[in-house]
Amino acid sequence: MENWCVYFNYLSDISLKCFTIDNTKYDYNITFLELKQKIYNPEYSLVFTYTNQKFFNDNDLLKEYDQEIINIILKKKTYNRINIYPEQYTPDFDINGQNIINICSTSENGYAAIKNDNTVITWGNAEFGGKSSNITHRLTNVIDIFNTKHAFLVLKNDNSVVFWGDCGDSPQNKTKDNLIDIEKIYIIMDSFVLLKKNGKVVILNNYINDDVDVIKIHNQLTKYDTVYNTCSSFAILKSNKTVITGGKLTKVQCQLFDIQCIYNTKYAFAALKTDKTVVTWGDEKNGGCSLKMKDKLINIVKIYSTQGAFAGLNKHNEIITWGNKRFGGDTSNIRHLLNNITNIYTTNSAFAALKKNETVITWGDLKSGGNSSNVANDLFDIINIYGNKSAFAALKKDNTVITWGNHNSGGDTTNIKHLLVDIIEIYYTDFAFAALKKNKTVITWGDELYGGNINVSTTIDKIYATHDTFIMMSE
């Protein structure tokens, strides 16, 4: 399989007024520049060619090229220089020069990388996916890779799958017929769930809790569904906007219709309905009960969550919160400040709200980002905020960075403030941050065990962050 995706579009019938690229329709009456912008993806480099090699200008209209074949070629970027921090997670083989396209990991430090020849290499914790030597011959023609906390699974171009790592003891793991003709892959409560083209459901590594109704998965999962998980249950949003839940619901099941989207804390769910009201269930102390806020949970346009609380943003740009007070569920003391909100960001137990005037309001666990009083005077002209488990980093218009929260997790950058300039993007592990600069150099801070305070001596094109590792890649 080549490292190309080529789409041939015959512009032969202008009356159609549109064409399709990768299942997305576009109007002929746009310029080439607009087309580039529409399908731009930083993971690809774009090439436009024509049958008769005509030259074109960005401002030319596509419709002027009637009867031509446009080949839109997306060449996947590859990375040949890899640096891993902390260095203890570097593989015992030379990972450089491998033409890597993508990397993913399990939560127990197993790593897998797809190469541009569609094969896979692995390293790290052997028990949790870091060793695949016994199946290397099967890891070919790979088109996608999935991971749970314990294992990896790849989808091949013949719609079969291969999986490895800590895969549980499900008898379905050993039946080859269960691993072919795969229509869609889900992850439900840290288990790979395969939907076959004949409609059969296969649960590979069964980590699903005993008190969860697995029969619902087998009988009702389809390719049109969306799955959401907590640590103790799951919710399946159906195409008809109803919800299938993992547990037994008596109080709210009758309300789970016309559902637009579902959000979750660690142990509870919140469903946003098309009428912009909210239905909640799960652990009542951690967001599963919103009865006291029912009258206020109207006109909600989006919901955000920490591990134990929810925050709903309404159409008036105001915030309504509920759930565990320690995790940001109580905003009674600052309610008058929670207006003109444009976006909300979270750590495990604190919220940070960005306002229209580009200032920030925080609440929740004071030690994990809920208290920003020490940097309040610097929190202006904010354009983006990043949160790891217990600290925030805010990127300003002038490309500098302001941090707050747990000092050990990156909440204190006093000693490196002079280095945090010309920043264009920030990445994070559980307890550390990495900032990519305009000149492609990187600054890291936070817990050294999670990639913080590392001296990065090379230029970097892309950073992949796991829960405790920064993988820095260059072309």
N, C-alpha and C positions, 0 to 999 in steps of 0.2 A: 504494500500500500504506500503510495507516494505521500509526501508531506505537503500536499496541495489540496485545496477544495476549489473546484472549478465549476462555475455556473454558466451555462450557455443560454443566452436569452435572444430569441429571434424577434426582432422588432419589425415584424412584417405586417401587422394589422394595427394601424394607429387608432382605429375606431375602438379598440379595447381600452385605450387610455391608461393602461397600467401593465406592469409586468411583475414577476415574482422572483425574489432572491431569498433562498433559504426560508420559504413559506411566508415571507413578508412582502406585501404588495406595495409597489411604488408607482407614482404617476409619471407618465412619459414627460409631462411638461415641467421638468426640473432640470437644473444644470448638473454637469458632472461634479462640480464642487459640492453641490447639495447632496448628491448621491454618496460621495465620499464621506461626508459628515454623517449621513444617516446610517451607513454600515460600518463606520469606523470602530475598530476595536484595537486597543493598544497591544493585544496579544498577537496581532497579525500585521504583516506588511502588505500593502495593497498594490496590485499591478492591474492596469487596464490595457487590453489589447484589442485589435480589430482585424477582421479577415483580410482587408487590403492594406493594413498598417497605416491607416489615416492618422494624421496628427489631430489633436483636438485641444481646445482651450477649456479651462475650468468653467467658463461662463457659457459655453455652448449648451444648447438644450438637447436632451436625449432624443426628442422626437425628430430632430434634424437628421438623425442617423437611421432612418427607416430603411428596411431591407438589409441592414447590417447585423452581424452577429457580434455581440459584445461579450467578451470573456472577462469576467471579474474574478481575478485570481487572488486568493487569500493564502499567503505563505506563512505558516505558523512559525513564530519566532522560536529559536533554539538557544540554549545557554550552555556554554562550554567551560566556564570557570565558576566553580561553586565553592563558597566559603560557609562553614557551619559554625555557629556560636551558641552555647559553649562548645569548644572544640572537642570535648569528650564524646560528642555524638557524630564526629566525622567518621566515615566508613574506613575499614582497613584495606580498601582498594582505592586506586586513583579514580576519583569521581570526575575529574576534569577531562575535557575533550569528549564527553559522552553524548553531546547533542540532545540535551534534556529539554523536553517541552513543558512538563508539569511535575510537581512533587506534592505528595500528601503524606499524612502520618496518622498513626493511631495515638491514643492518649498515653500509651506506655512506651513511647519512643521506638516504634517500628516505623520505618520509612520506605516509601515506594516512589519511583520516578518513571514516567513514561518518556521514552526516547523517540526521536523523529523517525525511526524505522518501525515504530509501533510495538516495540518490545518493552519489557519492564525490568528494572534492576531494583534490588532491595538491600537494606542494611539496618542495623540497630538491634533492638530486642527481638531475638529469634522467636520467642514464644508468642509475641504479639505482632507478627507480620514482618519482622526484619530478616527472615530467612525464607527463601523460595527456591533453593538450589534443586530440590527434588521435583519441582514443577516448571523449571525454566523453559523446557521445551514446549510447554503449553502457553507460555506468556508471550504469544505472538499475535499480530493482527489486532492489537488492542486499540479500541476507540474511546474508552472511558474507564475511569477508575473511581471506586467508592470506598469509604472507610467508616468503620464504627470505632468504638473505643478500643476494641480488641483485635480487629481483623481487617483484611482488605478483600475486595472483590473487583474483578475487571470484566468489562463487557467487550466481547470480540465482534469482529465485523460479520460473523455468521450468526449473530444473536445467541451465542452460547456464553456462559460465564465460567470463570475460574476463581476460586477463593482460597485464602490461606490465613494462618494466624491462629488465634484461640477461637475456634469455630463451634464450641459447644458440642453437645452429644445428640443432636437431632438425627433420627434415622434417615431423614430425607437428604442429609448431606451425602450419603453414599449411593444414591440412585442417580445414575447419569442422565436418565430421561428428564429428571427435574431441572437439569442445568442447560437445556437447549430450548430454542424457540422462545426466547424471553422477550416479552412486550415492554415491560417497565420494571424498574428496580426501586423499591422503597426501603427506608430504614425505619423500623418501628421498635422503639425501646431498645436500641443497640443491637437489633437483629436485622440481618438482611432478609427482606421479604421480596420474592420474585413473583411477578405476574406473568404467566405464560400466555402465548397467543391464543390458546384454546380456553382461556379464562381460569385455568387452575392456579391456585396460590400455593407457593412453596416457601415455608419458613426455614431458613438454613441453620443459623446458629441461634438457638432459642434461648434468649435472655429475657423473654417476656415474663412478667410476674405471674405467679400462679393464680392470683385473684383477678386477673384480667381475662375477659372473655375472648379467647382466641378464635372461637367459632365465627365471631363477627367478621374477622379478617378474611377467613376462608370463604365465607358466603357472600360478602358484600363489597370487597375491594375490586375496583375497576381502574382502567388506565387513565380515566378522567379525574381521579381523586387526588386530593392533597392531604398529606399526613403531617400531624403536629404531635410532639412528644413532651411529656414531663418525665421526671424520674420514676414515677409510679403508674403512669397510664398513657393513653394515646387518644387522639381524636382524628377522625377521618372526615374531611369536608367533601361532600359529594357534589357532582355536577348540578344536581337539582337544588343545591344550597341547603340541604339538610346535613345533619352531623351524626356520625356513628361514634360512640364513645366506648372506651375500653372497660369502664366500670358500669355499675347499675345506677342510673339517675332517676330519681323519683320526683324531685322538685322542679327541675328545669327542662326535662326532656321534651315536654310539649312546647317549649319556647324555641327549640333549636330548628328553626326554619328561616328561610330568607337570610341565611348567613353569608356574609361577604368575605370575612377573613377571621382567623383565629390567632390569638396570642397566648403566651404562657409564661408563668413564673416557674420555679423549680417543681412545685407541686399543685399548681392550679391553672385553669384555662379561663380566657375571656374571649367571647365571640362577638364580633361587631356585625350588626344586622344591616340590611339595606336601608332600613328606616333610621339608621344612625343611633339606635339604642344598643345596649350591651347586655349579654347574658353571661354569667360566671358560674363555675362549678369547680370542685376539687377541694383542697385543704382550705378551710374557711379562714384560718389565721394568716394564710399567705396569699390572699387575693381571691379565694374561691367563693367568697360571700360579699356581695356588693349591695345588699338590701338597703343599708343606711344611706347609700348614695344614689339609689334608684331614680329619684326625682331629678338629680343633676346629670345623670348619664344619658343625656339626649343630645342630638346634633354632634355626636362624636365622629371625627373623621379618621383618627388613628390612635392606636394604643401602644404604649411602651412599657417595658417591665424590667425590674431587677429580679433577684432570686425570690423575693417575698412580697412584692408589691407591684401594682399597676398604676400607670398614669395615662389618662385619656385626654387627648387634645380635641377640643370642640371647634366648630366652624367659626367661632368668635375669637379663636386663638387663645383660649383660656384652658387651664389644666384642672382636671378633677382626679384625685388620687384615692386609692383604697388598698387595704392589705396590711401587712405587718409594719408597724410604726418604725421599727428599727431599720427596715429596708426601704423607707421612703413613702410609706402608706398614709402618712398624716402630714398635711400641709396647712393646717388651720392657722398657724402662726405667720405664714407668709402668703396667704391666699391673695391678699391685695397686690402682691408683686407678680403673680402668675398670670399676666396678660400680655398680649402682643407677642406670643410665643410662635416661633417658626419651626423649631426642631427640638428634640429631646435626646439626650445621650445618657448612658448608664455605666456604672461599675456593678459589681455584684450586689451592692447594698445602698447605692446612692444615685441620685438623678442630677443632671445638669441641663438646664433649659436655655436655649439660645433665643434671644429676643430680636424683634425687627430692627432695633437700634444697635444690634451687634454686641450687646452686653449679655451677661450670664447670671442666672439665678440657680443656686444649688440647695439641695436638701437631702435628708437621709442620714445614714451612718456618718457621723462627723469624722471618723478616722479613715474613711474610705472614699472621700471626695464630697461628702455632704456639707462640708464647711470650707468655703473659699475666701473667708474674710482676710486671710494673710495676703492674698493677691487681688483683692477686689478692685483696687485702684488701677490694676493692669488689665482687667478683663473688659476691654473695649476693642472695637474693630476686629471682633472674632469672626472667622469664616468657617471654621470646622472644629469639632471637639472629638477626642478619642479617649476611650476608657478601657483600661485593663481591669483586673478584678478589684483593685482597691485604690486606683489613682486616675486622675484625668490629665490630659495634655491638650491645650487649646492652641490652634494655629491662627495667627493674626494676619491681617492684610499685608503687613510689611514683611511677612515670611519669618517672623520670630515666633517663639513658643513660650507659653505660660503654663506652669504645672501646679497641681495641688493634690492633696490626698495623702495616703500613706507614704512616708518618706522613703522607706525601704523598697517600695514598689515603683518609684519614679516620680513621686509627688513633690520632690524637692530637687530643683536644678540650679540652686544658687551657685555651685562651684563651676558649672559649665554653661551658665547663661550666655557668656560671650561667644560660645561656639554655636549656639542655637540660632543661627541667622541663615537667610537664603534657603529656608526649609520649604520643600514642595509637597512632601507626603510623610505621614507618621504611621508606623506599624507597632504592634504590641504583642507580647506574650502575656502569660498570666500576671507577671509581676515586673515587667520591664518594658521599655519603649526603644524604638529605633527611628531616627529621623533621616530621611533621604534629602540631600541638598541639591541645589541646582547644578552643581559641578559633579554630581553623581557620587560624592563621598557620603559617608554615613557616620552619625553620632548615636551611640546607645547609652542608656542610663537605667538605673534601677537595680534589681537583684542580679548579681553576677551569675547565680545558678540558673537564671532564666534569660540569659543573654544580655544583661545590663553591664555597663562599664567595660565594654570590650573595645580594644584598639583595632579598628578596621582600617587596614592600610591600602586597600585597593578601591577602584571605582566600581560602582554597582549599578546595574540596570533594573533589577527587580528584587524585591524581598518577599520571601514566603515565611510567615510566622506560624509556628505551632504553639501549643500551650506553654512550652518551655524552651523553644529553640528559634533562632533567626537563621534562615537559610538564604544567603545572599548570592545572587546569580548575575553573571555578566555574559554577554553574547560572545 
